[in-house]
Amino acid sequence: MKNNNATRTFAVLVSVFFFWGFVAASNDILIPVFKDHLSLSQGKSQLIAFAFYVAYTLGSLIYLSMIKFFKFDLVKDLGYGKGIAVGLFVSTLGTLLFIPAANLGSFNLLLAGLIIVGIGFSFQQTAANPFAILLGTPETGSQRLSMAGGINNLGTTIGPLLVSFAVFGRLGEGEAAVLDITAVKIPYLILGALFLLFGGIFWRLKTDSFQEEESDEHPESAPQKSALAYPQLVMGMIAIFLYVGVEVATAANLPEYLKSQLGYQTHEVAPFISLFWASLMIGRWTSSAAAFNVSDSQKMVLRILLPFAAFGIFLLVNILANKDVTPFFPYVIMIALMIVLDFMSKGNPARQLLIYASAGIVMLLLGMFVGGTLGLFAFISVGLFCSTLWPCIFTLSIKGLGKSTGQGSNFLIMMIMGGGFISVAQGSLSEIPSIGITQSFWVGVVCFAYLAFFAISAARIFKQQGIPLELDKSAEH
């Protein structure tokens, strides 16, 4: 009965992962739209990403302030379900600002709305990520986060296309597409209504039994010990900052690369942004196969079939949007490469982090120095190799924290601000004539290099603390 309850609860939980993905990817359409409409520089247009992701830090600081000054811990005192609900209600308020932002074409109101939405998302993530790990065995926690991340990226795949549809009218009209910036509000108001609906659902969700289990997970850990006393968390915070940074910055600067280097128009970039975020879905569906309750041989088959099924969803969504998908067929080579690397990781989060970070470096270098279609697909494939880095980093960072896990989770969520800072940094560098948009992707290479370093260091840290780094046995070959 308990396992069935955990399954049902997880099915409800993944809804918020969808919401996060929809909004995050949709920002990559808002960036070129507001840049064109308001004649913004590339660096200033990145303030859209900056506002949204720095809002996560603001949310975390508010969370910590509630604990310090009011002795109120949103997750500990209300529970996981109600903690997520409060975050959804806050995000609902943010979507209302899209009405005047769109009607007036106000960049400042748009940023304000995104900040409030992001603060709500921060509350949601602080509760939802450790909750997803908790809904099953610790060994498959990383795979469960990957499964939830796959739903997240269903939202990221659909989001750019729907927002582009709202702004330009019927997709596929080519040069006839007309910019209607006032229509930006429509998808976000629909999201606001969904936030409110699911907030009510999560408020009524029973999560007490899971809350009790989590508090006893590591009884040997002293509850008084600060989460920052654990080196894996401190290094993991930097890793989250840089991981979210390279993921968001690559997607946020991709439209400018498509326009300035490959000759695409603003209304033509949505399918490429959709493929970048669909790549995260493809990778996460691959990793999530280990979390299914089937035989080892069936899991092996799923790890091959699921990524191509996810790619099929991308193709289907774009076909329904009246887009020509034939140029994207060669991307299956990148997917096949990712599957091979996934098998090489053998379910070990540290090994997968090292392998994928190394692949990310290679792909960014290919994109910068090869160019053309191969270079474009190499840039887009960064999404494949970012796909499971969040659960890998998150799992490694909170491992061994015991009753400091909740505090550690909050610190990790705070570092999502990297998506804003790294995006602005790359966008600003691209404005330097001697660098340009193509060479600005060196920023991502630096980020991936640190992630590889963290993967190597994590194993050493756990060995020093006497903590075994378990493999997911179902994933071994």
WOGILIN-V879462 format. One record per residue. N is the residue number from 1. RES is the residue in one letter. PHI is phi in radians with two decimals (NA if undefined). D_CENTER is the distance of its C-alpha to the mean C-alpha in whole Angstrom. Layout:
# WOGILIN-V879462
N|RES|PHI|D_CENTER  N|RES|PHI|D_CENTER
This chain:
# WOGILIN-V879462
1|M|NA|32  2|K|-1.12|29  3|N|-1.12|27  4|N|-1.10|27  5|N|-1.12|26  6|A|-1.11|23  7|T|-1.12|22  8|R|-1.12|23  9|T|-1.12|21  10|F|-1.10|18  11|A|-1.08|18  12|V|-1.30|18  13|L|-1.05|15  14|V|-1.16|13  15|S|-1.04|14  16|V|-1.20|12  17|F|-1.09|9  18|F|-1.10|10  19|F|-1.05|11  20|W|-1.03|7  21|G|-1.16|6  22|F|-1.01|10  23|V|-1.21|10  24|A|-1.04|8  25|A|-1.29|9  26|S|-1.11|12  27|N|-1.02|13  28|D|-1.26|13  29|I|-1.55|16  30|L|-1.08|17  31|I|-1.04|18  32|P|-1.21|20  33|V|-1.13|22  34|F|-1.24|23  35|K|-1.09|23  36|D|-1.20|26  37|H|-1.19|27  38|L|-1.89|28  39|S|0.96|29  40|L|-1.50|26  41|S|-1.30|26  42|Q|-1.08|22  43|G|-1.11|22  44|K|-1.21|22  45|S|-1.10|20  46|Q|-1.25|17  47|L|-1.09|18  48|I|-1.10|16  49|A|-1.15|13  50|F|-1.05|15  51|A|-1.06|16  52|F|-1.15|13  53|Y|-1.43|11  54|V|-1.18|14  55|A|-1.03|15  56|Y|-1.09|12  57|T|-1.18|15  58|L|-1.03|18  59|G|-1.09|17  60|S|-1.15|17  61|L|-1.15|20  62|I|-1.10|22  63|Y|-1.04|21  64|L|-1.15|23  65|S|-1.14|25  66|M|-1.11|26  67|I|-1.20|27  68|K|-1.24|29  69|F|-1.66|31  70|F|-2.04|31  71|K|0.93|30  72|F|-2.18|28  73|D|-1.83|25  74|L|-0.93|23  75|V|-1.41|21  76|K|-1.15|25  77|D|-1.49|27  78|L|-1.74|26  79|G|1.74|24  80|Y|-1.08|20  81|G|-1.08|21  82|K|-1.19|22  83|G|-1.08|20  84|I|-1.14|17  85|A|-1.06|20  86|V|-1.02|21  87|G|-1.07|17  88|L|-1.14|17  89|F|-1.14|21  90|V|-1.11|20  91|S|-1.10|17  92|T|-1.02|20  93|L|-1.07|22  94|G|-1.12|20  95|T|-1.14|20  96|L|-1.13|23  97|L|-1.24|23  98|F|-1.22|22  99|I|-1.14|26  100|P|-1.19|28  101|A|-1.08|25  102|A|-1.30|25  103|N|-1.11|29  104|L|-1.67|30  105|G|1.08|27  106|S|-1.60|27  107|F|-1.17|24  108|N|-1.15|24  109|L|-1.19|24  110|L|-1.06|21  111|L|-1.09|19  112|A|-1.10|21  113|G|-1.08|19  114|L|-1.15|16  115|I|-1.10|17  116|I|-1.17|18  117|V|-1.04|15  118|G|-1.15|13  119|I|-1.08|15  120|G|-1.08|15  121|F|-1.09|12  122|S|-1.05|12  123|F|-1.06|15  124|Q|-1.10|13  125|Q|-1.20|11  126|T|-1.02|14  127|A|-1.56|16  128|A|-1.27|13  129|N|-1.15|12  130|P|-1.15|15  131|F|-1.15|17  132|A|-1.11|15  133|I|-1.13|16  134|L|-1.28|20  135|L|-1.42|20  136|G|2.67|22  137|T|-1.30|23  138|P|-1.02|21  139|E|-1.12|22  140|T|-1.84|19  141|G|-1.05|17  142|S|-1.10|14  143|Q|-1.19|15  144|R|-1.16|14  145|L|-1.13|11  146|S|-1.15|10  147|M|-1.10|12  148|A|-1.11|10  149|G|-1.12|7  150|G|-1.12|10  151|I|-1.22|11  152|N|-0.94|7  153|N|-1.46|8  154|L|-1.16|11  155|G|-1.15|10  156|T|-1.21|9  157|T|-1.30|12  158|I|-1.39|14  159|G|-0.90|13  160|P|-1.02|14  161|L|-1.20|18  162|L|-1.21|19  163|V|-1.19|18  164|S|-1.10|20  165|F|-1.06|23  166|A|-1.12|23  167|V|-1.41|24  168|F|-1.81|26  169|G|1.50|27  170|R|-1.08|28  171|L|-1.12|26  172|G|1.69|28  173|E|-1.43|30  174|G|1.07|30  175|E|-1.14|32  176|A|-1.39|33  177|A|-1.08|30  178|V|-1.96|30  179|L|-1.26|28  180|D|-2.19|28  181|I|-1.18|26  182|T|-1.15|27  183|A|-1.36|25  184|V|-0.99|22  185|K|-1.18|23  186|I|-1.06|23  187|P|-1.09|20  188|Y|-1.33|19  189|L|-1.22|22  190|I|-1.09|21  191|L|-1.05|18  192|G|-1.02|20  193|A|-1.13|22  194|L|-1.21|20  195|F|-0.99|18  196|L|-1.13|22  197|L|-1.09|23  198|F|-1.26|20  199|G|-1.04|21  200|G|-1.13|24  201|I|-1.14|23  202|F|-1.19|21  203|W|-1.10|24  204|R|-1.60|27  205|L|-1.24|24  206|K|-1.56|26  207|T|-2.24|24  208|D|-1.03|27  209|S|-1.11|28  210|F|-1.24|25  211|Q|-1.07|25  212|E|-1.17|28  213|E|-1.11|27  214|E|-1.13|24  215|S|-1.24|27  216|D|-1.87|29  217|E|-1.10|27  218|H|-2.25|28  219|P|-1.09|31  220|E|-1.35|32  221|S|-1.45|30  222|A|-1.33|32  223|P|-1.16|30  224|Q|-1.38|31  225|K|-1.25|29  226|S|-1.17|27  227|A|-1.07|23  228|L|-1.24|24  229|A|-1.34|27  230|Y|-1.64|24  231|P|-1.09|24  232|Q|-1.10|21  233|L|-1.26|19  234|V|-1.06|20  235|M|-1.16|19  236|G|-1.17|16  237|M|-1.09|15  238|I|-1.11|16  239|A|-1.12|14  240|I|-1.08|11  241|F|-0.96|12  242|L|-1.36|12  243|Y|-1.11|9  244|V|-1.08|7  245|G|-1.05|10  246|V|-1.20|11  247|E|-1.11|8  248|V|-1.24|8  249|A|-1.12|12  250|T|-1.09|13  251|A|-1.19|11  252|A|-1.22|13  253|N|-1.67|16  254|L|-1.08|16  255|P|-0.99|18  256|E|-1.16|21  257|Y|-1.10|21  258|L|-1.07|22  259|K|-1.34|25  260|S|-1.45|26  261|Q|-1.79|27  262|L|-2.03|27  263|G|1.42|28  264|Y|-1.39|26  265|Q|-1.65|26  266|T|-0.97|24  267|H|-1.31|24  268|E|-1.78|23  269|V|-1.48|20  270|A|-0.94|18  271|P|-1.07|18  272|F|-1.26|17  273|I|-1.14|14  274|S|-1.06|14  275|L|-1.19|14  276|F|-1.01|12  277|W|-1.29|9  278|A|-1.13|11  279|S|-1.08|11  280|L|-1.15|8  281|M|-1.11|10  282|I|-1.04|13  283|G|-1.16|12  284|R|-1.26|11  285|W|-1.15|14  286|T|-1.07|16  287|S|-1.20|15  288|S|-1.21|15  289|A|-1.00|19  290|A|-1.19|20  291|A|-1.54|19  292|F|-1.35|22  293|N|-1.52|25  294|V|-2.34|27  295|S|-1.20|29  296|D|-1.06|28  297|S|-1.15|30  298|Q|-1.20|28  299|K|-1.11|24  300|M|-1.11|25  301|V|-1.14|26  302|L|-1.09|23  303|R|-1.17|21  304|I|-1.65|22  305|L|-1.38|23  306|L|-1.05|19  307|P|-1.09|17  308|F|-1.29|20  309|A|-1.14|20  310|A|-1.13|16  311|F|-1.10|18  312|G|-1.09|21  313|I|-1.12|18  314|F|-1.02|17  315|L|-1.08|21  316|L|-1.10|22  317|V|-1.04|20  318|N|-1.29|21  319|I|-1.12|25  320|L|-1.12|25  321|A|-1.52|24  322|N|1.13|27  323|K|-1.86|25  324|D|-1.39|27  325|V|-1.73|25  326|T|-1.02|27  327|P|-1.11|26  328|F|-1.60|23  329|F|-1.01|25  330|P|-1.09|25  331|Y|-1.14|21  332|V|-1.07|22  333|I|-1.14|23  334|M|-1.10|20  335|I|-1.14|19  336|A|-1.07|22  337|L|-1.08|21  338|M|-1.09|18  339|I|-1.08|20  340|V|-1.05|23  341|L|-1.17|20  342|D|-1.13|19  343|F|-1.13|22  344|M|-1.17|23  345|S|-1.28|21  346|K|0.93|23  347|G|1.31|20  348|N|-1.63|20  349|P|-1.08|17  350|A|-1.18|19  351|R|-1.15|20  352|Q|-1.14|17  353|L|-1.06|15  354|L|-1.14|19  355|I|-1.14|19  356|Y|-1.23|16  357|A|-1.11|16  358|S|-1.13|19  359|A|-1.12|18  360|G|-1.07|16  361|I|-1.06|19  362|V|-1.06|21  363|M|-1.19|19  364|L|-1.15|19  365|L|-1.15|23  366|L|-1.06|23  367|G|-1.05|22  368|M|-1.29|24  369|F|-1.88|27  370|V|-1.78|27  371|G|1.27|26  372|G|1.11|27  373|T|-1.13|25  374|L|-1.10|25  375|G|-1.10|23  376|L|-1.11|21  377|F|-1.13|20  378|A|-1.14|19  379|F|-1.06|17  380|I|-1.12|15  381|S|-1.19|15  382|V|-0.97|13  383|G|-1.06|10  384|L|-1.07|12  385|F|-1.59|12  386|C|-1.59|9  387|S|-0.92|8  388|T|-1.92|9  389|L|-1.22|9  390|W|-1.02|7  391|P|-1.11|10  392|C|-1.11|13  393|I|-1.15|12  394|F|-1.09|12  395|T|-1.09|15  396|L|-1.17|17  397|S|-1.27|17  398|I|-1.71|18  399|K|-1.14|20  400|G|1.49|24  401|L|-1.38|23  402|G|1.02|25  403|K|-1.30|26  404|S|-1.59|24  405|T|-1.05|20  406|G|-1.07|20  407|Q|-1.12|20  408|G|-1.09|18  409|S|-1.06|15  410|N|-1.10|16  411|F|-1.11|16  412|L|-1.17|13  413|I|-1.08|11  414|M|-0.99|14  415|M|-1.40|13  416|I|-1.08|9  417|M|-0.99|12  418|G|-0.96|12  419|G|-1.04|10  420|G|-1.37|13  421|F|-1.15|16  422|I|-1.20|15  423|S|-1.10|14  424|V|-1.12|18  425|A|-1.06|19  426|Q|-1.18|19  427|G|-1.07|20  428|S|-1.21|23  429|L|-1.09|24  430|S|-1.13|24  431|E|-1.41|26  432|I|-1.35|29  433|P|-0.92|31  434|S|-1.30|31  435|I|-1.88|28  436|G|1.34|26  437|I|-1.18|23  438|T|-1.16|23  439|Q|-1.30|24  440|S|-1.15|21  441|F|-1.26|19  442|W|-1.04|21  443|V|-0.99|18  444|G|-1.15|16  445|V|-1.05|19  446|V|-1.09|19  447|C|-1.07|16  448|F|-1.12|16  449|A|-1.08|19  450|Y|-1.17|18  451|L|-1.07|16  452|A|-1.12|19  453|F|-1.10|21  454|F|-1.10|19  455|A|-1.05|19  456|I|-1.23|23  457|S|-1.24|24  458|A|-1.04|22  459|A|-1.05|24  460|R|-1.15|27  461|I|-1.10|26  462|F|-1.15|26  463|K|-1.12|29  464|Q|-1.12|31  465|Q|-1.54|30  466|G|1.25|31  467|I|-1.82|28  468|P|-1.26|28  469|L|-1.69|24  470|E|-1.18|25  471|L|-1.62|24  472|D|-1.35|23  473|K|-1.00|26  474|S|-1.20|25  475|A|-1.70|23  476|E|-1.35|26  477|H|-2.26|29
